[in-house]
Amino acid sequence: MNEPEYRLEIDTVYLREQLSELLAIPSPTGYTDTVVRYVCGELERLGVSYELTRRGAIRARLPGVQHTAARGFVSHVDTLGAQVKALRPNGRLELVPIGTWSARFAEGARTTIFSEKGTYRGTILPLQASGHTYGDDVDEQPIGWPHVELRVDARSRNPSDLARLGIDVGDIVAVDPQPEFIENGYIVSRHLDNKAGVAVMLAAIKALKACDFTAPVDIFWLFTIAEEVGNGASSILMPDIASLVAVDNGTSATGQNSSEFGVTVSMADQTGPFDYHLTRKLVELCQQNDIRYQKDVFRYYRSDSASALDAGADVRTALITFGIDASHGYERIHMHALRSLAELITCYALSDVDIPRDKAAMAGLKGFTEQPSDPARQEVAPEVEAGATALRGV
């Protein structure tokens, strides 16, 4: 297993700078070209080779001692957003969400509309937004996407005005992140899912490039563009990738065991348990390298790894997360979790390969993994055992 010195020092200033830069780039699913170009530019600056799929998912590689049984890390550059569903008679826009998020968090959001004639600013408002006009009805109206509209900051009194502006059905709407980096390490913003995961991976790459170690196998760094709508890593894996670790958010809400500090290792999500051996190794690496961690199970959650498995990839998967409060809303995380995640990534990248058999897509039983099968024998106090013997005698 890995030695403690493999926990590399993470440049947290760089991590924070990258997160800030990424948050400043609007990238709702379907409108990710600009953020893809940014990440590619940063990979070039770090001296990492990469290639793109047709639609723009990124696959970068740090070469290891061997090419087979490669390891992969994946995060996504796309975020939640909205799309124009209809031009309303009052000159405002009906919306549908991109990704799964509540209109409760959309109300009051500042936005950018990407039209054929350029960008416009606007605000998402409830249909009854004026307390001076509607009184208590403002507080009693339903919550949901049919009950909000987007007010465009341009002269738009009717659909004809909107058409003149070049705004049409299907236009993408990006929601402002409004980030705050607080001195005590907390970060509050929209779209920390998963701009923070991308920043963590870039920081880990930077640390690995600066160290004197070479990973035992190739390490692939995957940045997907449609995770929020369920596609994720469905078409970016290579057959040589034997294990895939998703880097995403964990939900530090009531009833969950996630935390905004340290690494939260997901044991299962709505698609089922993650790989037993890969997850166990990541936990052991936390223990051996003094990285704070906790485990959690997510019920209403899937990540890039789920889409890879749905697409038929025969790959071991795991999910390591930064605890996030109010996921898919005004999210909050802490820098401690981001640093811890980056540290764990470096540990796993440099650790020995425990299952050499995984280099082959198909192989015999030799070298196949084992899981504990005999129940641990419970220690029984002598007096209890004596009492049980007496009862059997009766």
TORKOL-4160 file (C-alpha; in steps of 0.2 Angstrom, whole numbers, padded with zeros to 4 digits, m for minus):
394
<pt num="1" X="0000" Y="0000" Z="0000"/>
<pt num="2" X="0005" Y="0018" Z="m0001"/>
<pt num="3" X="0017" Y="0027" Z="0010"/>
<pt num="4" X="0013" Y="0043" Z="0019"/>
<pt num="5" X="0026" Y="0053" Z="0009"/>
<pt num="6" X="0015" Y="0051" Z="m0006"/>
<pt num="7" X="0002" Y="0063" Z="0001"/>
<pt num="8" X="0009" Y="0078" Z="m0009"/>
<pt num="9" X="0008" Y="0096" Z="m0004"/>
<pt num="10" X="m0007" Y="0105" Z="m0012"/>
<pt num="11" X="m0005" Y="0123" Z="m0018"/>
<pt num="12" X="m0021" Y="0129" Z="m0010"/>
<pt num="13" X="m0019" Y="0147" Z="m0017"/>
<pt num="14" X="m0018" Y="0139" Z="m0035"/>
<pt num="15" X="m0034" Y="0128" Z="m0031"/>
<pt num="16" X="m0044" Y="0144" Z="m0025"/>
<pt num="17" X="m0038" Y="0154" Z="m0040"/>
<pt num="18" X="m0044" Y="0140" Z="m0052"/>
<pt num="19" X="m0060" Y="0138" Z="m0044"/>
<pt num="20" X="m0063" Y="0157" Z="m0045"/>
<pt num="21" X="m0059" Y="0157" Z="m0064"/>
<pt num="22" X="m0070" Y="0142" Z="m0067"/>
<pt num="23" X="m0085" Y="0150" Z="m0058"/>
<pt num="24" X="m0083" Y="0166" Z="m0068"/>
<pt num="25" X="m0086" Y="0156" Z="m0085"/>
<pt num="26" X="m0104" Y="0152" Z="m0088"/>
<pt num="27" X="m0106" Y="0134" Z="m0093"/>
<pt num="28" X="m0123" Y="0126" Z="m0091"/>
<pt num="29" X="m0125" Y="0109" Z="m0100"/>
<pt num="30" X="m0126" Y="0112" Z="m0119"/>
<pt num="31" X="m0115" Y="0128" Z="m0118"/>
<pt num="32" X="m0098" Y="0122" Z="m0112"/>
<pt num="33" X="m0086" Y="0127" Z="m0126"/>
<pt num="34" X="m0079" Y="0142" Z="m0117"/>
<pt num="35" X="m0075" Y="0132" Z="m0101"/>
<pt num="36" X="m0068" Y="0118" Z="m0111"/>
<pt num="37" X="m0056" Y="0130" Z="m0119"/>
<pt num="38" X="m0051" Y="0136" Z="m0102"/>
<pt num="39" X="m0047" Y="0119" Z="m0095"/>
<pt num="40" X="m0037" Y="0114" Z="m0110"/>
<pt num="41" X="m0027" Y="0130" Z="m0109"/>
<pt num="42" X="m0023" Y="0126" Z="m0091"/>
<pt num="43" X="m0018" Y="0108" Z="m0095"/>
<pt num="44" X="m0006" Y="0115" Z="m0108"/>
<pt num="45" X="0001" Y="0127" Z="m0095"/>
<pt num="46" X="0004" Y="0112" Z="m0083"/>
<pt num="47" X="0012" Y="0103" Z="m0097"/>
<pt num="48" X="m0001" Y="0089" Z="m0099"/>
<pt num="49" X="m0006" Y="0081" Z="m0115"/>
<pt num="50" X="m0025" Y="0080" Z="m0119"/>
<pt num="51" X="m0037" Y="0076" Z="m0133"/>
<pt num="52" X="m0056" Y="0081" Z="m0135"/>
<pt num="53" X="m0071" Y="0071" Z="m0140"/>
<pt num="54" X="m0082" Y="0078" Z="m0154"/>
<pt num="55" X="m0093" Y="0088" Z="m0142"/>
<pt num="56" X="m0079" Y="0093" Z="m0131"/>
<pt num="57" X="m0076" Y="0081" Z="m0116"/>
<pt num="58" X="m0058" Y="0081" Z="m0111"/>
<pt num="59" X="m0046" Y="0066" Z="m0109"/>
<pt num="60" X="m0029" Y="0071" Z="m0102"/>
<pt num="61" X="m0015" Y="0059" Z="m0098"/>
<pt num="62" X="0000" Y="0058" Z="m0086"/>
<pt num="63" X="0010" Y="0044" Z="m0091"/>
<pt num="64" X="0015" Y="0030" Z="m0079"/>
<pt num="65" X="0027" Y="0016" Z="m0078"/>
<pt num="66" X="0015" Y="0005" Z="m0087"/>
<pt num="67" X="0000" Y="0009" Z="m0099"/>
<pt num="68" X="m0012" Y="m0005" Z="m0094"/>
<pt num="69" X="m0023" Y="m0006" Z="m0079"/>
<pt num="70" X="m0024" Y="0013" Z="m0080"/>
<pt num="71" X="m0032" Y="0024" Z="m0067"/>
<pt num="72" X="m0045" Y="0038" Z="m0071"/>
<pt num="73" X="m0051" Y="0053" Z="m0062"/>
<pt num="74" X="m0067" Y="0062" Z="m0068"/>
<pt num="75" X="m0076" Y="0078" Z="m0064"/>
<pt num="76" X="m0088" Y="0088" Z="m0075"/>
<pt num="77" X="m0087" Y="0106" Z="m0081"/>
<pt num="78" X="m0105" Y="0108" Z="m0085"/>
<pt num="79" X="m0117" Y="0116" Z="m0072"/>
<pt num="80" X="m0136" Y="0119" Z="m0069"/>
<pt num="81" X="m0145" Y="0132" Z="m0079"/>
<pt num="82" X="m0161" Y="0135" Z="m0089"/>
<pt num="83" X="m0167" Y="0136" Z="m0107"/>
<pt num="84" X="m0181" Y="0147" Z="m0115"/>
<pt num="85" X="m0197" Y="0137" Z="m0117"/>
<pt num="86" X="m0208" Y="0150" Z="m0123"/>
<pt num="87" X="m0210" Y="0169" Z="m0127"/>
<pt num="88" X="m0223" Y="0175" Z="m0115"/>
<pt num="89" X="m0237" Y="0188" Z="m0120"/>
<pt num="90" X="m0230" Y="0200" Z="m0108"/>
<pt num="91" X="m0212" Y="0200" Z="m0116"/>
<pt num="92" X="m0204" Y="0189" Z="m0103"/>
<pt num="93" X="m0198" Y="0171" Z="m0105"/>
<pt num="94" X="m0205" Y="0155" Z="m0099"/>
<pt num="95" X="m0191" Y="0143" Z="m0094"/>
<pt num="96" X="m0187" Y="0125" Z="m0091"/>
<pt num="97" X="m0172" Y="0119" Z="m0080"/>
<pt num="98" X="m0156" Y="0112" Z="m0087"/>
<pt num="99" X="m0152" Y="0098" Z="m0074"/>
<pt num="100" X="m0162" Y="0095" Z="m0059"/>
<pt num="101" X="m0164" Y="0110" Z="m0047"/>
<pt num="102" X="m0178" Y="0118" Z="m0039"/>
<pt num="103" X="m0187" Y="0134" Z="m0045"/>
<pt num="104" X="m0186" Y="0139" Z="m0027"/>
<pt num="105" X="m0168" Y="0143" Z="m0029"/>
<pt num="106" X="m0171" Y="0151" Z="m0046"/>
<pt num="107" X="m0182" Y="0165" Z="m0039"/>
<pt num="108" X="m0171" Y="0181" Z="m0039"/>
<pt num="109" X="m0157" Y="0174" Z="m0049"/>
<pt num="110" X="m0147" Y="0185" Z="m0060"/>
<pt num="111" X="m0144" Y="0178" Z="m0077"/>
<pt num="112" X="m0137" Y="0179" Z="m0094"/>
<pt num="113" X="m0147" Y="0174" Z="m0110"/>
<pt num="114" X="m0137" Y="0168" Z="m0125"/>
<pt num="115" X="m0146" Y="0173" Z="m0140"/>
<pt num="116" X="m0142" Y="0173" Z="m0159"/>
<pt num="117" X="m0139" Y="0192" Z="m0158"/>
<pt num="118" X="m0128" Y="0192" Z="m0142"/>
<pt num="119" X="m0131" Y="0191" Z="m0124"/>
<pt num="120" X="m0143" Y="0199" Z="m0113"/>
<pt num="121" X="m0145" Y="0201" Z="m0094"/>
<pt num="122" X="m0160" Y="0197" Z="m0084"/>
<pt num="123" X="m0168" Y="0191" Z="m0068"/>
<pt num="124" X="m0179" Y="0176" Z="m0064"/>
<pt num="125" X="m0194" Y="0181" Z="m0055"/>
<pt num="126" X="m0210" Y="0173" Z="m0048"/>
<pt num="127" X="m0226" Y="0177" Z="m0059"/>
<pt num="128" X="m0232" Y="0189" Z="m0045"/>
<pt num="129" X="m0216" Y="0198" Z="m0040"/>
<pt num="130" X="m0223" Y="0215" Z="m0033"/>
<pt num="131" X="m0229" Y="0216" Z="m0015"/>
<pt num="132" X="m0236" Y="0233" Z="m0019"/>
<pt num="133" X="m0247" Y="0225" Z="m0032"/>
<pt num="134" X="m0251" Y="0208" Z="m0026"/>
<pt num="135" X="m0250" Y="0209" Z="m0007"/>
<pt num="136" X="m0250" Y="0193" Z="0003"/>
<pt num="137" X="m0252" Y="0183" Z="m0014"/>
<pt num="138" X="m0234" Y="0185" Z="m0016"/>
<pt num="139" X="m0231" Y="0173" Z="m0002"/>
<pt num="140" X="m0245" Y="0161" Z="m0006"/>
<pt num="141" X="m0241" Y="0158" Z="m0025"/>
<pt num="142" X="m0235" Y="0140" Z="m0029"/>
<pt num="143" X="m0216" Y="0136" Z="m0031"/>
<pt num="144" X="m0211" Y="0128" Z="m0048"/>
<pt num="145" X="m0204" Y="0132" Z="m0065"/>
<pt num="146" X="m0222" Y="0135" Z="m0072"/>
<pt num="147" X="m0223" Y="0149" Z="m0059"/>
<pt num="148" X="m0207" Y="0159" Z="m0063"/>
<pt num="149" X="m0202" Y="0170" Z="m0078"/>
<pt num="150" X="m0187" Y="0178" Z="m0084"/>
<pt num="151" X="m0187" Y="0197" Z="m0085"/>
<pt num="152" X="m0175" Y="0203" Z="m0099"/>
<pt num="153" X="m0165" Y="0219" Z="m0096"/>
<pt num="154" X="m0170" Y="0226" Z="m0113"/>
<pt num="155" X="m0186" Y="0234" Z="m0120"/>
<pt num="156" X="m0197" Y="0218" Z="m0122"/>
<pt num="157" X="m0215" Y="0221" Z="m0120"/>
<pt num="158" X="m0221" Y="0207" Z="m0131"/>
<pt num="159" X="m0215" Y="0192" Z="m0141"/>
<pt num="160" X="m0212" Y="0204" Z="m0156"/>
<pt num="161" X="m0199" Y="0214" Z="m0146"/>
<pt num="162" X="m0191" Y="0198" Z="m0140"/>
<pt num="163" X="m0189" Y="0192" Z="m0158"/>
<pt num="164" X="m0182" Y="0209" Z="m0163"/>
<pt num="165" X="m0169" Y="0206" Z="m0149"/>
<pt num="166" X="m0165" Y="0189" Z="m0157"/>
<pt num="167" X="m0171" Y="0180" Z="m0142"/>
<pt num="168" X="m0180" Y="0163" Z="m0146"/>
<pt num="169" X="m0186" Y="0147" Z="m0140"/>
<pt num="170" X="m0171" Y="0136" Z="m0135"/>
<pt num="171" X="m0159" Y="0149" Z="m0130"/>
<pt num="172" X="m0148" Y="0145" Z="m0116"/>
<pt num="173" X="m0149" Y="0154" Z="m0099"/>
<pt num="174" X="m0134" Y="0154" Z="m0087"/>
<pt num="175" X="m0137" Y="0158" Z="m0069"/>
<pt num="176" X="m0124" Y="0169" Z="m0060"/>
<pt num="177" X="m0114" Y="0160" Z="m0047"/>
<pt num="178" X="m0112" Y="0175" Z="m0035"/>
<pt num="179" X="m0096" Y="0167" Z="m0027"/>
<pt num="180" X="m0090" Y="0172" Z="m0010"/>
<pt num="181" X="m0073" Y="0167" Z="m0003"/>
<pt num="182" X="m0073" Y="0169" Z="0015"/>
<pt num="183" X="m0057" Y="0171" Z="0025"/>
<pt num="184" X="m0061" Y="0157" Z="0037"/>
<pt num="185" X="m0060" Y="0145" Z="0022"/>
<pt num="186" X="m0079" Y="0143" Z="0018"/>
<pt num="187" X="m0084" Y="0146" Z="0000"/>
<pt num="188" X="m0102" Y="0150" Z="m0005"/>
<pt num="189" X="m0108" Y="0150" Z="m0022"/>
<pt num="190" X="m0119" Y="0142" Z="m0035"/>
<pt num="191" X="m0111" Y="0129" Z="m0047"/>
<pt num="192" X="m0098" Y="0123" Z="m0034"/>
<pt num="193" X="m0105" Y="0107" Z="m0041"/>
<pt num="194" X="m0094" Y="0103" Z="m0050"/>
<pt num="195" X="m0082" Y="0118" Z="m0053"/>
<pt num="196" X="m0074" Y="0114" Z="m0036"/>
<pt num="197" X="m0071" Y="0096" Z="m0042"/>
<pt num="198" X="m0062" Y="0102" Z="m0058"/>
<pt num="199" X="m0052" Y="0114" Z="m0048"/>
<pt num="200" X="m0047" Y="0100" Z="m0036"/>
<pt num="201" X="m0041" Y="0089" Z="m0051"/>
<pt num="202" X="m0031" Y="0103" Z="m0058"/>
<pt num="203" X="m0023" Y="0106" Z="m0041"/>
<pt num="204" X="m0019" Y="0087" Z="m0040"/>
<pt num="205" X="m0011" Y="0087" Z="m0057"/>
<pt num="206" X="0000" Y="0102" Z="m0053"/>
<pt num="207" X="0006" Y="0093" Z="m0037"/>
<pt num="208" X="0010" Y="0077" Z="m0047"/>
<pt num="209" X="0019" Y="0086" Z="m0061"/>
<pt num="210" X="0030" Y="0095" Z="m0048"/>
<pt num="211" X="0035" Y="0079" Z="m0038"/>
<pt num="212" X="0049" Y="0067" Z="m0041"/>
<pt num="213" X="0038" Y="0051" Z="m0042"/>
<pt num="214" X="0031" Y="0042" Z="m0057"/>
<pt num="215" X="0014" Y="0034" Z="m0056"/>
<pt num="216" X="0014" Y="0015" Z="m0058"/>
<pt num="217" X="0001" Y="0016" Z="m0072"/>
<pt num="218" X="m0005" Y="0029" Z="m0083"/>
<pt num="219" X="m0017" Y="0042" Z="m0075"/>
<pt num="220" X="m0031" Y="0049" Z="m0086"/>
<pt num="221" X="m0040" Y="0065" Z="m0081"/>
<pt num="222" X="m0057" Y="0066" Z="m0088"/>
<pt num="223" X="m0068" Y="0082" Z="m0089"/>
<pt num="224" X="m0085" Y="0079" Z="m0095"/>
<pt num="225" X="m0098" Y="0091" Z="m0102"/>
<pt num="226" X="m0115" Y="0084" Z="m0098"/>
<pt num="227" X="m0116" Y="0076" Z="m0081"/>
<pt num="228" X="m0130" Y="0087" Z="m0075"/>
<pt num="229" X="m0142" Y="0079" Z="m0088"/>
<pt num="230" X="m0136" Y="0061" Z="m0085"/>
<pt num="231" X="m0123" Y="0058" Z="m0099"/>
<pt num="232" X="m0107" Y="0061" Z="m0090"/>
<pt num="233" X="m0093" Y="0049" Z="m0094"/>
<pt num="234" X="m0104" Y="0038" Z="m0105"/>
<pt num="235" X="m0092" Y="0040" Z="m0120"/>
<pt num="236" X="m0075" Y="0045" Z="m0114"/>
<pt num="237" X="m0067" Y="0030" Z="m0106"/>
<pt num="238" X="m0053" Y="0020" Z="m0114"/>
<pt num="239" X="m0052" Y="0001" Z="m0112"/>
<pt num="240" X="m0036" Y="0003" Z="m0103"/>
<pt num="241" X="m0044" Y="0012" Z="m0089"/>
<pt num="242" X="m0047" Y="m0001" Z="m0076"/>
<pt num="243" X="m0053" Y="0010" Z="m0061"/>
<pt num="244" X="m0062" Y="0026" Z="m0062"/>
<pt num="245" X="m0064" Y="0038" Z="m0047"/>
<pt num="246" X="m0077" Y="0052" Z="m0048"/>
<pt num="247" X="m0073" Y="0068" Z="m0040"/>
<pt num="248" X="m0090" Y="0077" Z="m0035"/>
<pt num="249" X="m0100" Y="0084" Z="m0021"/>
<pt num="250" X="m0107" Y="0075" Z="m0006"/>
<pt num="251" X="m0123" Y="0081" Z="0002"/>
<pt num="252" X="m0120" Y="0087" Z="0020"/>
<pt num="253" X="m0138" Y="0088" Z="0025"/>
<pt num="254" X="m0148" Y="0082" Z="0039"/>
<pt num="255" X="m0148" Y="0063" Z="0039"/>
<pt num="256" X="m0132" Y="0062" Z="0029"/>
<pt num="257" X="m0114" Y="0058" Z="0036"/>
<pt num="258" X="m0105" Y="0070" Z="0024"/>
<pt num="259" X="m0095" Y="0084" Z="0030"/>
<pt num="260" X="m0088" Y="0100" Z="0024"/>
<pt num="261" X="m0072" Y="0095" Z="0031"/>
<pt num="262" X="m0061" Y="0081" Z="0025"/>
<pt num="263" X="m0065" Y="0068" Z="0011"/>
<pt num="264" X="m0082" Y="0060" Z="0011"/>
<pt num="265" X="m0081" Y="0043" Z="0003"/>
<pt num="266" X="m0097" Y="0037" Z="m0005"/>
<pt num="267" X="m0101" Y="0019" Z="m0002"/>
<pt num="268" X="m0116" Y="0019" Z="m0013"/>
<pt num="269" X="m0128" Y="0030" Z="m0023"/>
<pt num="270" X="m0145" Y="0027" Z="m0031"/>
<pt num="271" X="m0136" Y="0016" Z="m0044"/>
<pt num="272" X="m0130" Y="0004" Z="m0030"/>
<pt num="273" X="m0114" Y="0001" Z="m0021"/>
<pt num="274" X="m0097" Y="0007" Z="m0028"/>
<pt num="275" X="m0083" Y="m0006" Z="m0031"/>
<pt num="276" X="m0079" Y="m0014" Z="m0014"/>
<pt num="277" X="m0060" Y="m0015" Z="m0017"/>
<pt num="278" X="m0057" Y="0002" Z="m0025"/>
<pt num="279" X="m0068" Y="0010" Z="m0011"/>
<pt num="280" X="m0059" Y="0001" Z="0003"/>
<pt num="281" X="m0042" Y="0006" Z="m0004"/>
<pt num="282" X="m0047" Y="0024" Z="m0004"/>
<pt num="283" X="m0052" Y="0023" Z="0014"/>
<pt num="284" X="m0036" Y="0014" Z="0018"/>
<pt num="285" X="m0026" Y="0028" Z="0010"/>
<pt num="286" X="m0035" Y="0041" Z="0020"/>
<pt num="287" X="m0030" Y="0031" Z="0036"/>
<pt num="288" X="m0012" Y="0028" Z="0031"/>
<pt num="289" X="m0009" Y="0046" Z="0025"/>
<pt num="290" X="m0018" Y="0055" Z="0039"/>
<pt num="291" X="m0032" Y="0062" Z="0028"/>
<pt num="292" X="m0048" Y="0066" Z="0038"/>
<pt num="293" X="m0063" Y="0056" Z="0030"/>
<pt num="294" X="m0080" Y="0049" Z="0033"/>
<pt num="295" X="m0092" Y="0038" Z="0023"/>
<pt num="296" X="m0109" Y="0041" Z="0017"/>
<pt num="297" X="m0123" Y="0033" Z="0006"/>
<pt num="298" X="m0133" Y="0044" Z="m0006"/>
<pt num="299" X="m0151" Y="0040" Z="m0011"/>
<pt num="300" X="m0155" Y="0053" Z="m0024"/>
<pt num="301" X="m0138" Y="0055" Z="m0032"/>
<pt num="302" X="m0128" Y="0049" Z="m0047"/>
<pt num="303" X="m0112" Y="0055" Z="m0054"/>
<pt num="304" X="m0100" Y="0052" Z="m0070"/>
<pt num="305" X="m0096" Y="0035" Z="m0064"/>
<pt num="306" X="m0115" Y="0030" Z="m0066"/>
<pt num="307" X="m0116" Y="0035" Z="m0084"/>
<pt num="308" X="m0100" Y="0025" Z="m0088"/>
<pt num="309" X="m0107" Y="0009" Z="m0080"/>
<pt num="310" X="m0124" Y="0013" Z="m0089"/>
<pt num="311" X="m0114" Y="0014" Z="m0106"/>
<pt num="312" X="m0107" Y="m0004" Z="m0103"/>
<pt num="313" X="m0090" Y="0001" Z="m0096"/>
<pt num="314" X="m0082" Y="m0014" Z="m0087"/>
<pt num="315" X="m0073" Y="m0003" Z="m0074"/>
<pt num="316" X="m0071" Y="m0002" Z="m0055"/>
<pt num="317" X="m0079" Y="0014" Z="m0049"/>
<pt num="318" X="m0078" Y="0025" Z="m0033"/>
<pt num="319" X="m0084" Y="0042" Z="m0028"/>
<pt num="320" X="m0075" Y="0054" Z="m0017"/>
<pt num="321" X="m0083" Y="0070" Z="m0013"/>
<pt num="322" X="m0082" Y="0087" Z="m0004"/>
<pt num="323" X="m0096" Y="0090" Z="0008"/>
<pt num="324" X="m0108" Y="0103" Z="0001"/>
<pt num="325" X="m0122" Y="0111" Z="0010"/>
<pt num="326" X="m0138" Y="0116" Z="0000"/>
<pt num="327" X="m0133" Y="0106" Z="m0015"/>
<pt num="328" X="m0140" Y="0113" Z="m0032"/>
<pt num="329" X="m0145" Y="0129" Z="m0023"/>
<pt num="330" X="m0134" Y="0142" Z="m0014"/>
<pt num="331" X="m0120" Y="0130" Z="m0010"/>
<pt num="332" X="m0107" Y="0130" Z="0003"/>
<pt num="333" X="m0091" Y="0121" Z="0005"/>
<pt num="334" X="m0074" Y="0123" Z="0014"/>
<pt num="335" X="m0057" Y="0123" Z="0007"/>
<pt num="336" X="m0051" Y="0110" Z="0020"/>
<pt num="337" X="m0062" Y="0097" Z="0010"/>
<pt num="338" X="m0055" Y="0103" Z="m0007"/>
<pt num="339" X="m0037" Y="0101" Z="m0001"/>
<pt num="340" X="m0040" Y="0084" Z="0007"/>
<pt num="341" X="m0048" Y="0078" Z="m0009"/>
<pt num="342" X="m0033" Y="0083" Z="m0019"/>
<pt num="343" X="m0021" Y="0075" Z="m0007"/>
<pt num="344" X="m0031" Y="0059" Z="m0008"/>
<pt num="345" X="m0030" Y="0059" Z="m0027"/>
<pt num="346" X="m0011" Y="0061" Z="m0026"/>
<pt num="347" X="m0010" Y="0046" Z="m0014"/>
<pt num="348" X="m0020" Y="0035" Z="m0025"/>
<pt num="349" X="m0012" Y="0040" Z="m0041"/>
<pt num="350" X="0005" Y="0036" Z="m0034"/>
<pt num="351" X="0000" Y="0020" Z="m0024"/>
<pt num="352" X="0004" Y="0002" Z="m0030"/>
<pt num="353" X="m0007" Y="m0008" Z="m0041"/>
<pt num="354" X="m0016" Y="m0021" Z="m0030"/>
<pt num="355" X="m0025" Y="m0030" Z="m0043"/>
<pt num="356" X="m0013" Y="m0034" Z="m0058"/>
<pt num="357" X="m0026" Y="m0045" Z="m0066"/>
<pt num="358" X="m0036" Y="m0029" Z="m0070"/>
<pt num="359" X="m0024" Y="m0025" Z="m0084"/>
<pt num="360" X="m0034" Y="m0038" Z="m0095"/>
<pt num="361" X="m0052" Y="m0035" Z="m0099"/>
<pt num="362" X="m0055" Y="m0054" Z="m0098"/>
<pt num="363" X="m0045" Y="m0066" Z="m0088"/>
<pt num="364" X="m0046" Y="m0082" Z="m0079"/>
<pt num="365" X="m0049" Y="m0085" Z="m0060"/>
<pt num="366" X="m0030" Y="m0083" Z="m0056"/>
<pt num="367" X="m0028" Y="m0066" Z="m0047"/>
<pt num="368" X="m0046" Y="m0063" Z="m0045"/>
<pt num="369" X="m0051" Y="m0053" Z="m0030"/>
<pt num="370" X="m0058" Y="m0060" Z="m0014"/>
<pt num="371" X="m0070" Y="m0053" Z="m0001"/>
<pt num="372" X="m0072" Y="m0058" Z="0017"/>
<pt num="373" X="m0085" Y="m0073" Z="0017"/>
<pt num="374" X="m0083" Y="m0080" Z="0035"/>
<pt num="375" X="m0093" Y="m0071" Z="0048"/>
<pt num="376" X="m0081" Y="m0064" Z="0062"/>
<pt num="377" X="m0083" Y="m0076" Z="0077"/>
<pt num="378" X="m0090" Y="m0066" Z="0091"/>
<pt num="379" X="m0081" Y="m0067" Z="0107"/>
<pt num="380" X="m0092" Y="m0074" Z="0121"/>
<pt num="381" X="m0088" Y="m0072" Z="0140"/>
<pt num="382" X="m0085" Y="m0088" Z="0149"/>
<pt num="383" X="m0099" Y="m0086" Z="0161"/>
<pt num="384" X="m0111" Y="m0084" Z="0146"/>
<pt num="385" X="m0104" Y="m0099" Z="0137"/>
<pt num="386" X="m0106" Y="m0109" Z="0153"/>
<pt num="387" X="m0124" Y="m0104" Z="0155"/>
<pt num="388" X="m0128" Y="m0108" Z="0137"/>
<pt num="389" X="m0120" Y="m0126" Z="0140"/>
<pt num="390" X="m0131" Y="m0128" Z="0155"/>
<pt num="391" X="m0147" Y="m0123" Z="0146"/>
<pt num="392" X="m0143" Y="m0136" Z="0132"/>
<pt num="393" X="m0141" Y="m0149" Z="0145"/>
<pt num="394" X="m0158" Y="m0145" Z="0151"/>
